Amino acid sequence: MVLFRPRPDVSDAEREGLLESMRVAAREVPSVRGFRIGAHLDPPPTYVLGGFPSFPWIALLEFDDTAGLQAYLTHPLHRDLGTRFNATAEAALIYDYEIAEAMK
């Protein structure tokens, strides 16, 4: 899970270039099993706590296992994406989780 905020001076074209780089890496790296990207709701719902940094974008990637994640992280497309991401993002939170099966 990647929560991120582009720098204020990033143009629409640069932001779209970053998002497209994410899409390409997710589509072309074989170990990626699922990918979604989205923007937070504006205005935010009333239950959102104030006072925390805003991260207007989220990218969710799914892998079969830790080996799949590692294959993605070392893939040349991810390295290229990382370069663009670091040049574009003002701030980010990146977390890797192992998620159990959903329970009913």
All heavy atoms as an XYZ file, in Angstrom:
820
protein
N       0.851     -1.160      0.000
C       0.000      0.000      0.000
C       0.898      1.224      0.000
O       1.813      1.331      0.809
C      -0.888     -0.006      1.245
C      -1.728      1.232      1.378
S      -2.817      1.194      2.793
C      -1.637      1.461      4.090
N       0.635      2.132     -0.920
C       1.411      3.364     -1.031
C       0.443      4.539     -0.951
O      -0.428      4.680     -1.810
C       2.190      3.423     -2.366
C       2.982      4.728     -2.475
C       3.089      2.210     -2.534
N       0.570      5.330      0.091
C      -0.159      6.589      0.199
C       0.827      7.685     -0.174
O       1.949      7.703      0.336
C      -0.650      6.804      1.632
C      -1.572      5.745      2.198
C      -1.748      5.956      3.696
C      -2.905      5.761      1.494
N       0.438      8.596     -1.059
C       1.417      9.603     -1.470
C       0.771     10.927     -1.826
O      -0.410     11.019     -2.126
C       2.286      9.093     -2.614
C       1.542      8.780     -3.887
C       1.541      9.675     -4.939
C       0.871      7.577     -4.034
C       0.872      9.381     -6.113
C       0.212      7.270     -5.207
C       0.209      8.177     -6.246
N       1.631     11.954     -1.756
C       1.247     13.318     -2.086
C       2.301     13.873     -3.041
O       3.485     13.964     -2.679
C       1.172     14.167     -0.813
C       0.852     15.619     -1.052
C       0.708     16.438      0.238
N       1.885     16.398      1.096
C       1.920     15.810      2.300
N       0.862     15.214      2.796
N       3.023     15.841      3.018
N       1.896     14.235     -4.259
C       2.852     14.867     -5.168
C       3.261     16.248     -4.655
O       2.524     16.894     -3.912
C       2.077     15.000     -6.484
C       0.961     14.018     -6.375
C       0.618     13.965     -4.916
N       4.443     16.685     -5.048
C       4.894     18.041     -4.715
C       3.905     19.054     -5.304
O       3.316     18.817     -6.360
C       6.272     18.309     -5.296
C       7.397     17.565     -4.634
C       8.770     18.018     -5.157
N       8.764     18.702     -6.439
C       8.960     18.118     -7.620
N       9.186     16.820     -7.707
N       8.948     18.836     -8.726
N       3.723     20.205     -4.652
C       2.776     21.213     -5.154
C       3.124     21.736     -6.550
O       2.238     22.139     -7.296
C       2.854     22.344     -4.127
C       3.440     21.753     -2.911
C       4.294     20.603     -3.359
N       4.410     21.734     -6.906
C       4.815     22.278     -8.201
C       4.775     21.255     -9.332
O       5.127     21.571    -10.467
C       6.213     22.885     -8.104
C       7.285     21.858     -7.742
O       6.962     20.847     -7.083
O       8.451     22.076     -8.115
N       4.312     20.040     -9.057
C       4.231     19.005    -10.095
C       3.081     19.335    -11.042
O       1.957     19.614    -10.599
C       4.041     17.616     -9.454
C       3.669     16.575    -10.485
C       5.300     17.215     -8.712
N       3.370     19.332    -12.324
C       2.338     19.629    -13.315
C       1.382     18.448    -13.459
O       1.689     17.322    -13.050
C       2.990     19.935    -14.672
O       3.545     18.747    -15.220
N       0.242     18.719    -14.056
C      -0.720     17.644    -14.327
C      -0.080     16.565    -15.195
O      -0.307     15.375    -14.977
C      -1.970     18.188    -15.015
C      -2.830     19.042    -14.092
O      -2.642     18.988    -12.855
O      -3.697     19.773    -14.618
N       0.731     16.979    -16.169
C       1.389     16.019    -17.052
C       2.392     15.156    -16.287
O       2.478     13.945    -16.515
C       2.082     16.748    -18.199
N       3.147     15.759    -15.373
C       4.100     14.982    -14.567
C       3.367     14.000    -13.657
O       3.780     12.855    -13.508
C       4.960     15.919    -13.718
C       5.967     16.716    -14.510
C       6.639     17.771    -13.666
O       5.940     18.519    -12.953
O       7.890     17.840    -13.719
N       2.265     14.461    -13.038
C       1.494     13.578    -12.169
C       0.916     12.419    -12.973
O       0.988     11.268    -12.575
C       0.381     14.344    -11.452
C      -0.348     13.469    -10.426
C      -1.504     14.177     -9.755
N      -2.532     14.487    -10.729
C      -2.927     15.709    -11.066
N      -2.387     16.766    -10.500
N      -3.871     15.891    -11.959
N       0.374     12.704    -14.141
C      -0.183     11.635    -14.968
C       0.916     10.696    -15.444
O       0.708      9.491    -15.548
C      -0.955     12.204    -16.160
C      -1.654     11.148    -16.995
C      -2.549     10.204    -16.199
O      -3.270     10.639    -15.295
O      -2.513      8.982    -16.486
N       2.110     11.225    -15.703
C       3.244     10.378    -16.078
C       3.609      9.411    -14.965
O       3.905      8.241    -15.217
N       3.576      9.892    -13.729
C       3.845      9.023    -12.586
C       2.784      7.932    -12.490
O       3.110      6.748    -12.339
C       3.884      9.835    -11.291
C       3.950      9.013    -10.001
C       5.226      8.199     -9.945
C       3.808      9.927     -8.792
N       1.511      8.311    -12.580
C       0.434      7.320    -12.489
C       0.533      6.295    -13.616
O       0.323      5.098    -13.395
C      -0.927      8.021    -12.498
C      -1.183      9.005    -11.354
C      -2.550      9.661    -11.517
C      -1.055      8.338    -10.000
N       0.886      6.756    -14.807
C       1.030      5.821    -15.923
C       2.217      4.883    -15.705
O       2.140      3.704    -16.040
C       1.171      6.579    -17.241
C       1.247      5.682    -18.467
C       0.035      4.761    -18.644
O      -1.058      5.041    -18.108
O       0.182      3.744    -19.352
N       3.307      5.381    -15.128
C       4.441      4.506    -14.807
C       4.027      3.416    -13.825
O       4.463      2.270    -13.929
C       5.592      5.316    -14.205
O       6.156      6.162    -15.161
N       3.169      3.783    -12.874
C       2.651      2.782    -11.936
C       1.822      1.733    -12.664
O       1.964      0.531    -12.419
C       1.792      3.453    -10.855
C       2.565      4.294     -9.898
S       1.413      5.047     -8.710
C       2.584      5.776     -7.590
N       0.946      2.189    -13.546
C       0.099      1.260    -14.309
C       0.945      0.304    -15.153
O       0.666     -0.888    -15.216
C      -0.865      2.033    -15.194
C      -1.918      2.810    -14.441
C      -2.839      3.555    -15.415
N      -3.621      4.544    -14.724
C      -3.444      5.862    -14.812
N      -2.513      6.369    -15.612
N      -4.203      6.693    -14.126
N       1.954      0.840    -15.817
C       2.807      0.014    -16.670
C       3.549     -1.035    -15.840
O       3.573     -2.218    -16.199
C       3.803      0.890    -17.473
C       4.872      0.040    -18.143
C       3.053      1.712    -18.508
N       4.143     -0.618    -14.726
C       4.867     -1.571    -13.883
C       3.924     -2.649    -13.380
O       4.264     -3.840    -13.398
C       5.537     -0.853    -12.716
N       2.729     -2.260    -12.951
C       1.770     -3.247    -12.444
C       1.330     -4.213    -13.538
O       1.129     -5.404    -13.284
C       0.563     -2.540    -11.842
N       1.183     -3.720    -14.752
C       0.736     -4.558    -15.870
C       1.848     -5.467    -16.395
O       1.605     -6.615    -16.764
C       0.224     -3.647    -16.994
C      -0.372     -4.371    -18.169
C      -0.963     -3.407    -19.201
N      -0.006     -2.424    -19.679
C      -0.114     -1.105    -19.498
N      -1.126     -0.581    -18.851
N       0.806     -0.282    -19.966
N       3.087     -4.987    -16.392
C       4.177     -5.701    -17.043
C       5.007     -6.597    -16.122
O       5.696     -7.493    -16.608
C       5.104     -4.705    -17.749
C       4.422     -3.877    -18.821
C       3.912     -4.718    -19.982
O       4.548     -5.734    -20.323
O       2.854     -4.355    -20.547
N       4.982     -6.355    -14.823
C       5.755     -7.192    -13.909
C       4.913     -8.419    -13.592
O       3.812     -8.303    -13.051
C       6.133     -6.431    -12.619
C       6.869     -7.350    -11.653
C       6.986     -5.203    -12.962
N       5.391     -9.611    -13.940
C       4.565    -10.823    -13.834
C       4.065    -11.161    -12.430
O       3.005    -11.776    -12.295
C       5.489    -11.939    -14.344
C       6.540    -11.255    -15.136
C       6.693     -9.890    -14.552
N       4.765    -10.774    -11.395
C       4.353    -11.173    -10.046
C       3.213    -10.331     -9.476
O       2.647    -10.677     -8.439
C       5.554    -11.146     -9.094
O       6.050     -9.824     -8.958
N       2.845     -9.232    -10.144
C       1.738     -8.396     -9.661
C       0.424     -9.105     -9.997
O       0.147     -9.403    -11.152
C       1.773     -6.990    -10.280
C       0.561     -6.172     -9.835
C       3.065     -6.273     -9.923
N      -0.383     -9.393     -8.975
C      -1.660    -10.095     -9.155
C      -2.856     -9.155     -9.163
O      -3.909     -9.487     -9.673
C      -1.858    -11.140     -8.053
C      -0.819    -12.212     -8.060
C      -0.948    -13.064     -9.327
N       0.062    -14.098     -9.352
C       1.021    -14.180    -10.246
N       1.105    -13.291    -11.211
N       1.896    -15.144    -10.199
N      -2.691     -7.985     -8.570
C      -3.765     -6.996     -8.547
C      -3.186     -5.616     -8.357
O      -2.148     -5.453     -7.719
N      -3.842     -4.628     -8.947
C      -3.376     -3.252     -8.837
C      -4.582     -2.329     -8.918
O      -5.429     -2.481     -9.790
C      -2.400     -2.922     -9.962
C      -2.031     -1.462    -10.022
C      -1.154     -0.921     -9.095
C      -2.567     -0.637    -10.983
C      -0.814      0.429     -9.139
C      -2.236      0.707    -11.037
C      -1.354      1.242    -10.120
N      -4.637     -1.402     -7.989
C      -5.658     -0.356     -8.023
C      -5.018      0.951     -7.570
O      -4.121      0.958     -6.740
C      -6.823     -0.692     -7.102
C      -7.648     -1.853     -7.640
C      -8.830     -2.145     -6.772
N      -8.341     -2.847     -5.585
C      -9.075     -3.080     -4.517
N     -10.305     -2.646     -4.452
N      -8.584     -3.731     -3.493
N      -5.491      2.028     -8.155
C      -5.018      3.351     -7.778
C      -6.234      4.248     -7.642
O      -7.221      4.076     -8.356
C      -4.003      3.897     -8.799
C      -3.319      5.128     -8.255
C      -4.624      4.158    -10.139
C      -2.058      5.503     -9.000
N      -6.184      5.170     -6.694
C      -7.324      6.050     -6.508
C      -6.951      7.325     -5.788
O      -5.857      7.468     -5.245
N      -7.901      8.252     -5.808
C      -7.748      9.542     -5.142
C      -8.735      9.614     -3.984
O      -9.832      9.053     -4.063
C      -8.009     10.680     -6.125
N      -8.332     10.314     -2.918
C      -9.231     10.422     -1.767
C     -10.428     11.288     -2.116
O     -10.406     12.080     -3.064
C      -8.505     10.910     -0.512
C      -8.035     12.332     -0.551
N      -8.871     13.402     -0.402
C      -6.805     12.844     -0.697
C      -8.183     14.518     -0.461
N      -6.921     14.210     -0.647
N     -11.482     11.122     -1.338
C     -12.707     11.867     -1.552
C     -12.507     13.333     -1.176
O     -11.847     13.638     -0.188
C     -13.838     11.281     -0.705
C     -14.203      9.835     -0.998
C     -15.231      9.341      0.008
C     -14.705      9.680     -2.413
N     -13.085     14.219     -1.961
C     -12.983     15.640     -1.676
C     -14.367     16.252     -1.821
O     -14.930     16.208     -2.913
C     -11.994     16.292     -2.643
C     -11.634     17.704     -2.238
O     -11.703     17.997     -1.039
O     -11.289     18.492     -3.135
N     -14.962     16.769     -0.792
C     -14.422     16.863      0.559
C     -14.442     15.504      1.250
O     -15.220     14.626      0.881
C     -15.356     17.853      1.262
C     -16.652     17.690      0.566
C     -16.312     17.353     -0.871
N     -13.578     15.349      2.265
C     -13.534     14.066      2.969
C     -14.815     13.842      3.772
O     -15.502     14.798      4.142
C     -12.323     14.196      3.893
C     -12.111     15.662      4.048
C     -12.612     16.306      2.789
N     -15.141     12.583      4.038
C     -16.316     12.296      4.875
C     -16.157     12.932      6.261
O     -15.045     13.196      6.720
C     -16.313     10.767      4.986
C     -15.456     10.290      3.861
C     -14.470     11.375      3.586
N     -17.259     13.135      6.941
C     -17.243     13.817      8.230
C     -16.505     13.028      9.310
O     -16.061     13.613     10.289
C     -18.672     14.108      8.715
O     -19.395     12.872      8.779
C     -19.370     15.065      7.783
N     -16.365     11.712      9.156
C     -15.699     10.910     10.188
C     -14.173     10.996     10.125
O     -13.489     10.489     10.997
C     -16.118      9.438     10.119
C     -15.883      8.786      8.782
C     -14.621      8.339      8.409
C     -16.926      8.614      7.887
C     -14.398      7.750      7.177
C     -16.714      8.012      6.655
C     -15.456      7.582      6.308
O     -15.253      7.005      5.081
N     -13.604     11.622      9.119
C     -12.153     11.723      8.986
C     -11.611     12.659     10.066
O     -12.092     13.787     10.229
C     -11.754     12.223      7.585
C     -10.269     12.495      7.494
C     -12.178     11.210      6.535
N     -10.626     12.168     10.806
C     -10.002     12.972     11.846
C      -9.127     14.055     11.221
O      -8.393     13.801     10.272
C      -9.141     12.094     12.753
C      -9.868     11.016     13.545
C      -8.860     10.141     14.284
C     -10.857     11.626     14.516
N      -9.179     15.230     11.782
C      -8.350     16.319     11.300
C      -6.977     16.295     11.940
O      -6.716     15.543     12.877
N      -6.091     17.121     11.444
C      -4.780     17.265     12.046
C      -3.720     16.314     11.539
O      -2.580     16.385     11.978
N      -4.078     15.415     10.636
C      -3.104     14.467     10.097
C      -2.705     14.901      8.691
O      -3.486     15.547      7.988
C      -3.692     13.050     10.046
C      -3.951     12.485     11.404
C      -5.225     12.510     11.947
C      -2.925     11.939     12.153
C      -5.477     12.004     13.208
C      -3.156     11.420     13.413
C      -4.438     11.455     13.948
N      -1.515     14.532      8.251
C      -1.111     14.885      6.883
C      -2.058     14.271      5.858
O      -2.590     13.182      6.068
C       0.286     14.280      6.739
C       0.729     13.928      8.102
C      -0.493     13.780      8.954
N      -2.250     14.971      4.781
C      -3.103     14.488      3.701
C      -2.264     13.743      2.664
O      -1.192     14.206      2.265
C      -3.799     15.672      3.027
O      -4.498     15.243      1.888
N      -2.753     12.600      2.261
C      -2.152     11.836      1.170
C      -3.264     11.599      0.156
O      -4.076     10.690      0.316
C      -1.563     10.514      1.677
C      -0.387     10.721      2.589
C      -0.552     10.769      3.954
C       0.874     10.917      2.062
C       0.516     10.987      4.805
C       1.958     11.134      2.897
C       1.782     11.173      4.264
N      -3.330     12.437     -0.881
C      -4.476     12.385     -1.788
C      -4.529     11.180     -2.729
O      -5.547     10.956     -3.357
C      -4.364     13.685     -2.578
C      -2.938     14.093     -2.465
C      -2.440     13.557     -1.161
N      -3.468     10.395     -2.812
C      -3.443      9.249     -3.722
C      -3.086      7.973     -2.974
O      -2.328      7.988     -2.011
C      -2.400      9.467     -4.828
C      -2.788     10.570     -5.751
C      -2.396     11.880     -5.682
C      -3.657     10.478     -6.870
N      -2.973     12.592     -6.688
C      -3.755     11.759     -7.437
C      -4.362      9.429     -7.448
C      -4.520     12.028     -8.560
C      -5.135      9.689     -8.573
C      -5.204     10.979     -9.116
N      -3.621      6.861     -3.463
C      -3.293      5.545     -2.934
C      -3.061      4.598     -4.113
O      -3.745      4.681     -5.133
C      -4.401      4.986     -2.019
C      -3.950      3.664     -1.371
C      -5.720      4.835     -2.770
C      -4.872      3.160     -0.280
N      -2.070      3.738     -3.951
C      -1.842      2.636     -4.889
C      -1.825      1.354     -4.069
O      -1.118      1.266     -3.061
C      -0.523      2.811     -5.636
N      -2.629      0.389     -4.477
C      -2.691     -0.912     -3.813
C      -2.211     -1.971     -4.790
O      -2.726     -2.069     -5.906
C      -4.126     -1.238     -3.384
C      -4.749     -0.308     -2.359
C      -6.230     -0.621     -2.193
C      -4.034     -0.429     -1.032
N      -1.223     -2.737     -4.372
C      -0.700     -3.820     -5.197
C      -0.857     -5.124     -4.444
O      -0.695     -5.158     -3.228
C       0.780     -3.591     -5.513
C       1.036     -2.413     -6.443
C       1.521     -1.234     -5.649
C       2.005     -2.804     -7.516
N      -1.161     -6.199     -5.164
C      -1.330     -7.513     -4.559
C      -0.371     -8.502     -5.206
O      -0.147     -8.473     -6.419
C      -2.760     -8.003     -4.733
C      -3.778     -7.138     -4.029
C      -5.196     -7.611     -4.257
O      -5.395     -8.766     -4.682
O      -6.118     -6.809     -4.017
N       0.175     -9.374     -4.354
C       1.108    -10.413     -4.782
C       0.688    -11.724     -4.136
O       0.018    -11.725     -3.098
C       2.536    -10.057     -4.337
C       2.980     -8.700     -4.813
C       2.790     -7.570     -4.033
C       3.566     -8.550     -6.060
C       3.176     -6.319     -4.468
C       3.966     -7.294     -6.508
C       3.769     -6.180     -5.713
N       1.101    -12.830     -4.716
C       0.787    -14.134     -4.131
C       1.517    -14.356     -2.823
O       1.018    -15.015     -1.915
C       1.137    -15.273     -5.091
C       0.187    -15.347     -6.279
O      -0.960    -14.856     -6.167
O       0.592    -15.905     -7.315
N       2.744    -13.820     -2.731
C       3.582    -14.094     -1.571
C       4.709    -13.068     -1.502
O       4.827    -12.191     -2.365
C       4.137    -15.518     -1.628
C       4.794    -15.850     -2.964
O       5.306    -14.923     -3.640
O       4.802    -17.030     -3.330
N       5.535    -13.188     -0.480
C       6.657    -12.268     -0.296
C       7.645    -12.354     -1.455
O       8.233    -11.342     -1.859
C       7.364    -12.552      1.038
O       6.389    -12.462      2.084
C       8.460    -11.543      1.321
N       7.824    -13.539     -2.001
C       8.722    -13.687     -3.152
C       8.221    -12.857     -4.337
O       9.020    -12.256     -5.063
C       8.857    -15.156     -3.537
N       6.910    -12.816     -4.536
C       6.339    -11.996     -5.606
C       6.593    -10.521     -5.378
O       6.905     -9.774     -6.316
N       6.464    -10.079     -4.136
C       6.770     -8.692     -3.793
C       8.234     -8.392     -4.076
O       8.564     -7.371     -4.695
C       6.446     -8.420     -2.321
C       6.940     -7.091     -1.753
C       6.321     -5.905     -2.467
C       6.678     -7.031     -0.254
N       9.123     -9.278     -3.653
C      10.557     -9.067     -3.880
C      10.889     -9.029     -5.365
O      11.722     -8.226     -5.806
C      11.373    -10.142     -3.162
C      11.320    -10.038     -1.648
C      11.752     -8.669     -1.144
O      12.707     -8.083     -1.617
N      11.019     -8.148     -0.174
N      10.231     -9.880     -6.160
C      10.450     -9.863     -7.609
C      10.026     -8.518     -8.204
O      10.700     -7.979     -9.092
C       9.687    -11.008     -8.270
N       8.930     -7.966     -7.714
C       8.468     -6.655     -8.167
C       9.464     -5.563     -7.781
O       9.820     -4.711     -8.605
C       7.094     -6.362     -7.560
C       6.598     -4.970     -7.803
C       6.146     -4.567     -9.059
C       6.562     -4.027     -6.770
C       5.684     -3.282     -9.283
C       6.107     -2.739     -6.984
C       5.668     -2.375     -8.239
O       5.214     -1.098     -8.458
N       9.913     -5.598     -6.531
C      10.814     -4.548     -6.037
C      12.156     -4.516     -6.765
O      12.794     -3.465     -6.855
C      11.034     -4.712     -4.532
C       9.804     -4.486     -3.656
C      10.123     -4.807     -2.204
C       9.264     -3.077     -3.808
N      12.597     -5.648     -7.281
C      13.888     -5.705     -7.976
C      13.757     -5.637     -9.494
O      14.772     -5.626    -10.193
C      14.650     -6.989     -7.580
O      13.866     -8.124     -7.931
C      14.952     -6.999     -6.084
N      12.543     -5.573     -9.994
C      12.320     -5.520    -11.444
C      12.755     -4.153    -11.992
O      12.557     -3.125    -11.345
C      10.835     -5.764    -11.743
C      10.555     -6.059    -13.164
N      10.520     -5.076    -14.132
C      10.298     -7.229    -13.786
C      10.244     -5.629    -15.299
N      10.105     -6.944    -15.115
N      13.362     -4.117    -13.195
C      13.795     -2.834    -13.774
C      12.666     -1.806    -13.903
O      12.911     -0.611    -13.717
C      14.342     -3.228    -15.150
C      14.743     -4.654    -15.003
C      13.785     -5.263    -14.016
N      11.444     -2.235    -14.203
C      10.343     -1.278    -14.303
C      10.044     -0.626    -12.954
O       9.684      0.548    -12.894
C       9.080     -1.954    -14.848
C       9.090     -2.239    -16.342
C       7.865     -3.058    -16.724
C       9.147     -0.947    -17.145
N      10.188     -1.376    -11.868
C       9.974     -0.786    -10.549
C      11.100      0.191    -10.212
O      10.860      1.237     -9.622
C       9.866     -1.863     -9.463
C       9.631     -1.271     -8.111
N      10.659     -1.021     -7.222
C       8.502     -0.838     -7.515
C      10.154     -0.473     -6.139
N       8.854     -0.346     -6.285
N      12.312     -0.139    -10.582
C      13.423      0.796    -10.335
C      13.182      2.113    -11.087
O      13.389      3.193    -10.543
C      14.748      0.163    -10.713
C      15.204     -0.888     -9.713
C      16.658     -1.245     -9.883
N      16.980     -1.750    -11.210
C      16.955     -3.036    -11.545
N      16.635     -3.951    -10.667
N      17.279     -3.409    -12.771
N      12.738      2.018    -12.345
C      12.433      3.228    -13.120
C      11.282      4.007    -12.477
O      11.333      5.231    -12.387
C      12.066      2.867    -14.554
C      13.236      2.300    -15.335
O      14.398      2.461    -14.899
O      12.989      1.675    -16.381
N      10.258      3.300    -12.032
C       9.138      3.931    -11.345
C       9.621      4.633    -10.079
O       9.206      5.752     -9.783
C       8.072      2.881    -11.002
C       6.971      3.297    -10.043
C       6.198      4.493    -10.571
C       6.049      2.122     -9.781
N      10.499      3.991     -9.327
C      11.027      4.587     -8.101
C      11.730      5.901     -8.351
O      11.585      6.859     -7.576
N      12.483      5.983     -9.432
C      13.164      7.228     -9.791
C      12.149      8.330    -10.043
O      12.276      9.453     -9.532
C      14.052      7.009    -11.023
O      15.038      6.026    -10.705
C      14.729      8.296    -11.462
N      11.111      8.027    -10.820
C      10.077      9.021    -11.122
C       9.293      9.387     -9.858
O       8.985     10.545     -9.626
C       9.131      8.496    -12.193
C       8.103      9.516    -12.642
C       7.166      8.965    -13.684
N       7.844      8.755    -14.928
C       7.504      9.329    -16.077
N       6.485     10.149    -16.122
N       8.170      9.073    -17.167
N       8.987      8.373     -9.049
C       8.236      8.596     -7.813
C       9.006      9.543     -6.891
O       8.445     10.510     -6.363
C       7.971      7.264     -7.110
C       7.097      7.377     -5.902
C       5.720      7.325     -6.031
C       7.644      7.535     -4.649
C       4.900      7.436     -4.919
C       6.841      7.645     -3.527
C       5.463      7.601     -3.671
N      10.284      9.286     -6.699
C      11.093     10.117     -5.801
C      11.244     11.541     -6.318
O      11.376     12.475     -5.531
C      12.456      9.474     -5.567
C      12.351      8.240     -4.710
O      11.434      8.095     -3.917
N      13.278      7.322     -4.891
N      11.209     11.726     -7.636
C      11.312     13.058     -8.216
C       9.985     13.813     -8.148
O       9.969     15.043     -8.233
C      11.771     12.958     -9.670
N       8.883     13.095     -7.970
C       7.549     13.690     -8.032
C       6.889     13.844     -6.673
O       6.163     14.799     -6.433
C       6.643     12.819     -8.940
O       7.279     12.655    -10.207
C       5.290     13.443     -9.152
N       7.128     12.911     -5.767
C       6.414     12.888     -4.492
C       7.000     13.879     -3.492
O       8.208     14.013     -3.365
C       6.434     11.488     -3.898
N       6.107     14.545     -2.781
C       6.509     15.387     -1.665
C       6.598     14.547     -0.395
O       7.484     14.746      0.431
C       5.488     16.509     -1.466
C       5.785     17.388     -0.268
C       4.758     18.478     -0.109
O       3.563     18.178      0.045
O       5.179     19.653     -0.138
N       5.674     13.595     -0.247
C       5.642     12.736      0.933
C       4.914     11.437      0.575
O       4.081     11.414     -0.331
C       4.930     13.429      2.086
N       5.254     10.382      1.308
C       4.605      9.095      1.071
C       4.685      8.229      2.322
O       5.611      8.381      3.136
C       5.279      8.367     -0.097
N       3.720      7.366      2.450
C       3.738      6.286      3.427
C       3.617      5.002      2.627
O       2.706      4.855      1.812
C       2.567      6.404      4.411
C       2.537      7.628      5.304
C       1.234      7.674      6.094
C       3.724      7.625      6.249
N       4.549      4.085      2.842
C       4.558      2.832      2.095
C       4.585      1.695      3.098
O       5.481      1.646      3.949
C       5.768      2.762      1.143
C       5.748      3.959      0.190
C       5.780      1.436      0.386
C       7.000      4.121     -0.633
N       3.599      0.814      3.000
C       3.474     -0.300      3.926
C       3.279     -1.593      3.157
O       2.549     -1.634      2.167
C       2.268     -0.115      4.858
C       2.348      1.096      5.737
C       1.624      2.241      5.443
C       3.148      1.097      6.873
C       1.694      3.354      6.261
C       3.216      2.204      7.691
C       2.489      3.335      7.384
O       2.559      4.435      8.192
N       3.920     -2.650      3.633
C       3.708     -3.996      3.092
C       3.015     -4.811      4.175
O       3.467     -4.842      5.327
C       5.042     -4.649      2.721
C       5.771     -3.865      1.634
O       5.096     -3.303      0.756
O       7.014     -3.822      1.675
N       1.927     -5.466      3.816
C       1.148     -6.270      4.748
C       0.979     -7.670      4.206
O       0.843     -7.855      2.989
C      -0.265     -5.692      4.947
C      -0.309     -4.387      5.663
C      -0.298     -3.184      4.959
C      -0.392     -4.340      7.043
C      -0.358     -1.981      5.625
C      -0.455     -3.133      7.717
C      -0.439     -1.952      6.997
O      -0.495     -0.750      7.656
N       0.937     -8.621      5.094
C       0.506     -9.963      4.751
C      -0.922    -10.077      5.254
O      -1.172     -9.976      6.465
C       1.396    -11.008      5.408
C       1.113    -12.394      4.936
C       2.145    -13.383      5.409
O       3.204    -12.977      5.932
O       1.875    -14.586      5.270
N      -1.856    -10.245      4.335
C      -3.263    -10.210      4.681
C      -3.841    -11.620      4.687
O      -3.652    -12.383      3.742
C      -4.039     -9.311      3.699
C      -3.489     -7.890      3.805
C      -5.538     -9.350      3.981
C      -4.095     -6.911      2.844
N      -4.557    -11.934      5.759
C      -5.205    -13.242      5.894
C      -6.461    -13.281      5.019
O      -6.968    -12.235      4.580
C      -5.570    -13.496      7.346
N      -6.959    -14.460      4.816
C      -8.202    -14.629      4.060
C      -9.330    -13.877      4.758
O      -9.361    -13.769      5.981
C      -8.571    -16.109      3.977
C      -7.596    -16.930      3.148
C      -7.621    -16.555      1.679
O      -8.711    -16.266      1.140
O      -6.544    -16.526      1.067
N     -10.271    -13.397      3.985
C     -11.434    -12.696      4.550
C     -12.296    -13.692      5.316
O     -12.440    -14.849      4.918
C     -12.252    -12.056      3.433
N     -12.830    -13.241      6.425
C     -13.706    -14.078      7.228
C     -15.131    -13.563      7.110
O     -15.354    -12.368      6.971
C     -13.259    -14.076      8.695
C     -11.852    -14.622      8.862
S     -11.318    -14.872     10.569
C     -11.773    -13.381     11.384
N     -16.076    -14.469      7.158
C     -17.497    -14.082      7.080
C     -18.103    -14.086      8.444
O     -17.750    -14.768      9.324
C     -18.248    -15.035      6.167
C     -17.827    -14.863      4.732
C     -18.702    -15.701      3.850
C     -18.293    -15.459      2.402
N     -19.211    -15.969      1.478
